[in-house]
Amino acid sequence: MNFSDQLNAFFATPASRTKLVTLRTIWRDRDLRFNTQASTSASAPDASAVAQAVVKGIDEFFNGGEWHQRAIDAIPCEFRPRGTEPTSVRLVNMVNRNIEFDPRQSIYDHSKITKGEAVAGDFIFTEPTNTAGFFSHRFTLLDVHVVAGFTGNGMEQMMDKMLADFEKACGSTIVDILIKSPSTEAKEVTIAGTSPRDRAEDWIDALTLSINQSVGNSLSDFVLLMHMTEQAVLERAAQRAGVDDVEDLLGCRTQFYSGTNRGVFMLPKGFASLSFREGRSGDVWTILASRNAGIQGWDIEITGIADVMAQAKVKLKLANPADPTEKLQVETVDFPLITRVVAKP
């Protein structure tokens, strides 16, 4: 039974029936009339019972398997038992690439070295970033709203909006972490288009030219994290192009984030991932409901923790300045994995 069916079943029970209001639109003689009917025999709804039903529905959605599958479809991720470490990803570098890194001392002449070359065939391995992502979202269910009357459809609409806001807030948390990662490199591009079609074309061209060839050869090899202000523009461009959605328009998966616009982040699917921590009970998400007596309502909060596997490392062989063929010094340095594409003002 999905979340909508659970809510409808809850509101169908006599003990928790709300004052259902049916609006019927009748067109007669060019007059728009409304007929409202409310139950006068049903008992007033119990706010605690409604809060309990909401918590149960949210818990079954997030921890019952449905959210897990949606998360896997959206971005590479793993769900690991409590007390275990994230799984490091190791893949082969596909092209030669020059890398700048923090100064290292040469074992040959004690000079400072800040540049090296990652050769095709070298292994790139990703580790968790220094900061894990703590995802938290809270909303309040006021008693006065419950007593006034909720329908199953109204509750479903409220929950859909909450889940959409939560998804974008989680994206913003990930972006905050990626900006601080030494494996994120920034590029500035020009987005001159003003119409949805032209702006979408500019973004597609800019992202295509910004592909990190070491970890992907086409946009389909990446997941994009874009600011939510681009969502409506890209959806309109997809409609004009005659495709189903933004993913078909761009040729890759796309997630949106809220907050300040910090550009577009290109996450390689084969390298970057989220590693969610499970709790003692095996659930990824904790759903809590607490009574807020000060405002006469229930605070419902969703929390979870994930490690962002987006800090890449590579082992470089540094050459002897006197004899470039001699490469006995090996250093582990940060590898540019995530590309942050920022539109010029």
C-alpha positions in Angstrom: 0.0 0.0 0.0 1.5 3.3 -1.0 1.5 6.5 1.0 -1.6 7.9 -0.7 -3.6 4.7 0.0 -2.5 4.8 3.6 -3.8 8.3 4.0 -7.1 7.6 2.3 -7.5 4.5 4.5 -6.8 6.5 7.6 -9.3 9.2 6.8 -11.9 6.6 5.9 -12.0 5.2 9.5 -14.8 6.5 11.6 -12.6 7.2 14.6 -10.4 9.6 12.8 -12.8 11.0 10.1 -12.3 14.6 9.4 -15.0 17.1 8.4 -14.9 16.3 4.7 -15.9 19.1 2.5 -17.0 18.3 -1.0 -16.9 21.2 -3.5 -19.1 20.6 -6.5 -19.0 22.9 -9.5 -22.3 23.3 -11.2 -22.6 25.3 -14.4 -26.2 26.4 -14.8 -27.3 29.4 -16.8 -23.7 30.6 -17.0 -23.6 30.9 -13.2 -20.8 29.2 -11.2 -22.2 27.7 -8.0 -20.6 25.8 -5.2 -22.3 23.2 -3.0 -20.6 22.5 0.3 -21.5 19.5 2.5 -19.9 18.7 5.8 -20.4 15.9 8.2 -22.1 17.1 11.4 -22.2 13.7 13.2 -18.5 12.7 13.0 -16.3 13.4 15.9 -13.6 16.1 15.7 -10.3 14.8 14.4 -7.5 13.9 16.9 -4.3 15.7 16.1 -2.2 13.0 17.7 -3.8 10.3 15.6 -3.2 12.4 12.4 0.5 12.9 13.5 0.8 9.2 14.1 -0.6 8.4 10.7 1.8 10.8 9.0 4.8 9.5 10.8 3.9 5.9 9.9 3.4 6.8 6.2 6.7 8.7 6.1 8.6 5.9 7.8 7.2 3.3 5.4 8.1 5.4 2.4 11.7 6.2 3.5 12.6 2.9 5.2 10.3 0.5 3.5 12.2 0.1 0.2 10.5 2.6 -2.1 12.9 5.5 -1.3 15.9 3.2 -1.6 15.1 2.4 -5.2 14.4 6.0 -6.0 17.7 7.0 -4.5 19.6 4.4 -6.5 17.9 5.6 -9.7 18.8 9.2 -9.0 22.5 9.0 -7.9 25.0 6.2 -7.2 24.7 5.3 -3.5 25.2 2.5 -1.0 23.5 1.7 2.3 25.9 0.3 4.9 25.3 -1.3 8.3 26.0 0.7 11.4 29.6 0.8 12.5 31.1 0.0 9.0 33.2 2.2 6.8 32.2 3.6 3.4 33.3 1.5 0.4 36.1 3.1 -1.5 35.7 3.3 -5.3 38.8 2.4 -7.4 38.8 2.9 -11.1 41.3 3.4 -13.9 42.2 6.9 -15.2 41.3 7.0 -18.8 43.6 9.8 -20.2 46.8 11.5 -19.2 46.2 14.6 -17.2 48.3 17.3 -15.6 47.6 17.9 -11.9 48.5 20.7 -9.6 48.8 19.9 -5.9 50.1 21.2 -2.6 53.9 21.5 -2.6 56.0 18.3 -2.2 59.7 18.1 -1.6 61.7 16.3 -4.3 63.9 13.5 -3.0 66.4 14.2 -5.7 67.3 17.9 -5.2 65.0 18.9 -2.3 63.1 21.4 -4.5 59.4 22.0 -4.2 57.2 20.2 -6.7 53.6 21.4 -7.3 52.8 19.8 -10.7 52.7 16.2 -12.0 51.0 14.0 -14.6 48.5 11.3 -13.9 49.1 8.7 -16.6 46.3 6.8 -18.3 46.1 3.5 -16.5 46.8 4.9 -13.0 44.2 4.0 -10.4 42.0 6.7 -9.0 40.4 5.9 -5.7 37.7 8.0 -3.9 37.4 8.5 -0.2 34.8 10.2 2.0 35.1 14.0 2.2 36.2 15.5 5.5 32.6 16.4 6.3 29.7 14.0 6.2 26.2 15.2 5.2 23.6 15.5 7.9 20.2 15.8 6.3 17.4 17.2 8.4 14.0 18.5 7.6 11.2 19.5 10.0 7.6 20.6 9.5 4.8 21.4 12.0 1.3 20.0 12.0 -0.9 22.5 13.9 -3.9 21.3 15.9 -6.0 24.1 14.4 -5.4 22.9 10.9 -6.3 19.3 11.8 -9.5 20.4 13.6 -10.4 22.6 10.6 -10.4 19.5 8.5 -8.0 17.6 6.3 -8.9 15.4 3.3 -6.7 12.5 2.1 -5.9 14.4 -1.1 -5.0 17.5 0.9 -2.6 15.6 3.1 -1.1 13.9 0.1 -0.5 17.2 -1.6 1.2 18.6 1.6 3.5 15.6 1.9 4.5 15.7 -1.8 5.5 19.3 -1.4 7.4 18.5 1.8 9.3 15.7 0.0 10.2 17.9 -2.9 11.5 20.6 -0.6 13.5 18.0 1.4 15.1 16.6 -1.7 16.3 20.1 -2.8 17.5 20.8 0.8 19.5 17.6 0.7 21.0 18.6 -2.6 22.1 21.9 -1.0 23.8 20.1 1.8 25.8 18.0 -0.7 26.8 21.1 -2.6 28.1 22.8 0.5 30.4 19.8 1.0 31.5 19.6 -2.6 32.6 23.2 -2.7 35.1 22.6 0.1 36.5 19.4 -1.4 40.0 19.7 -2.9 38.8 17.4 -5.7 36.4 20.0 -7.0 37.6 22.3 -9.8 35.7 25.3 -11.0 35.1 26.5 -14.6 33.4 29.7 -15.7 31.2 29.6 -18.8 29.0 32.1 -20.7 25.2 31.5 -20.6 23.9 34.2 -22.9 20.5 32.8 -23.8 17.4 34.5 -22.5 14.7 32.1 -23.8 14.3 28.6 -22.3 15.4 27.0 -25.5 18.5 29.2 -26.0 19.5 29.0 -22.3 19.1 25.2 -22.3 21.3 25.0 -25.5 23.9 27.1 -23.9 24.0 24.9 -20.8 24.3 21.7 -22.9 27.2 23.2 -24.9 28.9 24.5 -21.8 28.6 21.2 -19.9 29.7 19.1 -22.9 32.9 21.2 -23.2 33.5 21.0 -19.4 33.6 17.1 -19.3 36.4 15.7 -17.3 37.7 13.2 -19.8 39.6 11.3 -17.0 36.3 10.1 -15.6 33.8 10.3 -18.4 33.5 10.8 -22.1 29.9 12.0 -22.4 27.2 13.7 -20.4 25.5 10.4 -19.8 28.5 9.4 -17.6 27.6 12.2 -15.1 24.9 13.2 -12.6 24.2 16.9 -12.6 23.5 19.0 -9.4 21.8 22.2 -10.6 20.1 25.1 -8.9 16.3 24.9 -8.7 16.0 28.1 -10.7 17.1 26.2 -13.8 14.4 23.5 -13.4 11.5 25.4 -14.9 13.7 26.6 -17.8 14.9 23.2 -18.7 11.5 21.6 -18.4 10.1 24.2 -20.8 12.9 23.6 -23.2 12.2 19.8 -23.0 8.6 20.5 -23.9 9.6 22.6 -26.9 12.1 19.9 -28.0 9.4 17.3 -27.8 11.1 15.1 -25.2 9.6 13.7 -22.0 11.7 15.3 -19.4 14.9 17.2 -18.5 16.9 13.9 -18.4 16.0 13.2 -22.0 16.9 16.8 -23.0 20.4 16.8 -21.3 21.1 13.1 -21.8 22.0 12.6 -18.2 20.5 12.4 -14.7 19.7 15.7 -13.0 19.1 16.6 -9.4 18.2 20.1 -8.2 19.2 22.0 -5.0 17.9 25.0 -3.1 19.6 27.9 -1.4 22.1 30.1 -3.1 23.0 29.4 -6.7 26.5 27.9 -6.6 26.6 26.6 -10.2 26.3 23.2 -11.8 28.2 20.3 -10.3 29.2 17.4 -12.6 29.4 14.2 -10.5 30.9 11.2 -12.4 28.6 8.2 -11.8 31.4 5.7 -11.8 33.4 7.5 -9.2 31.3 9.7 -6.9 28.6 8.3 -4.6 26.7 8.7 -1.4 27.2 6.2 1.4 24.2 6.3 3.8 24.7 5.1 7.4 22.1 2.8 8.8 21.0 3.0 12.4 20.7 0.2 15.0 17.4 -0.9 13.6 18.7 -1.0 10.0 16.8 2.1 9.0 18.6 4.9 7.1 16.2 7.6 8.2 15.0 8.5 11.6 11.5 10.0 11.8 10.5 11.7 15.0 7.3 13.3 16.2 7.4 15.6 19.3 4.7 17.7 20.9 5.2 21.5 20.6 2.9 22.8 23.3 3.9 26.4 22.7 2.2 26.5 19.4 -0.3 23.7 19.9 1.0 21.4 17.3 3.3 18.4 16.4 6.8 18.8 15.1 7.7 16.0 12.7 11.4 15.7 11.8 13.3 13.5 9.3 17.1 13.0 9.8 19.8 10.9 8.1 23.5 10.9 7.6 25.5 10.1 4.5 29.2 10.2 3.6 30.0 12.0 0.3 32.4 9.8 -1.6 33.9 12.6 -3.7 37.4 13.1 -2.5 39.6 11.5 -5.1 43.3 10.5 -4.8 45.9 9.3 -7.3 49.5 8.1 -6.9 51.9 10.1 -9.0 55.4 9.1 -10.0 57.6 12.3 -9.8 60.5 12.5 -12.1 64.2 13.2 -11.3 64.8 16.8 -12.6 68.3 15.6 -13.8 66.9 12.4 -15.4 63.2 12.6 -16.3 63.1 8.8 -17.1 63.9 8.1 -13.4 60.6 8.1 -11.4 61.3 6.6 -8.0 59.4 9.1 -5.9 55.7 8.3 -5.5 53.3 10.8 -3.9 49.5 10.5 -3.2 47.8 13.7 -4.2 44.3 15.0 -4.7 42.7 14.3 -8.1 40.2 16.7 -9.7 37.0 14.7 -9.8 34.1 17.0 -9.6 33.6 19.9 -12.1 31.8 23.0 -10.8 30.5 24.9 -13.8 29.6 28.5 -13.0 27.9 31.0 -15.3 29.6 34.3 -15.7 27.6 37.2 -14.2 
